[in-house]
């Protein structure tokens, strides 16, 4: 597999992540060689780099794991930086929400947003952050609490309309 870096984080990116999520466990999903994880760890963050197929020339330890099945730590942050367009992101997001993570962050190119995030792309909000990468990448975040509240409300509606509700 390639050792090419699709996203080269800037110091601005590492500072932003630390300012937003200091003390949270960060999962760098689809970490490749782990250079993003390495930069975040160097900035003092607790990071787990994970990839379905870790590279042998990794810059840091990369956990071999299937993110669509991984039991993410509650209140952690799941981050995707320039992921492949294979559909795993949407399935990982579902698992992350089920695991009750605090935040889901996507870092990529505007042109890839819908392709990477699928049907939930319109639920991500672009963040005001300076130059996070060297190719014009931007940061988007999903409001997971709002999404959970909406899902919870939808599940309750049928029960509330039932004649058997006391």
Secondary structure by P-SEA (a helix, b strand, c coil): ccccccccccaaaaaaaaaccccbbbbbcccccaaaaaaaaaaccbbbbbbccccccccccccccccccccccccbbbbbccccccaaaaaaaaaaaaacccbbbbbccccccccccccccccccccccccccccbbbbbbbaaaaaaaaaaaaaacccccccccc
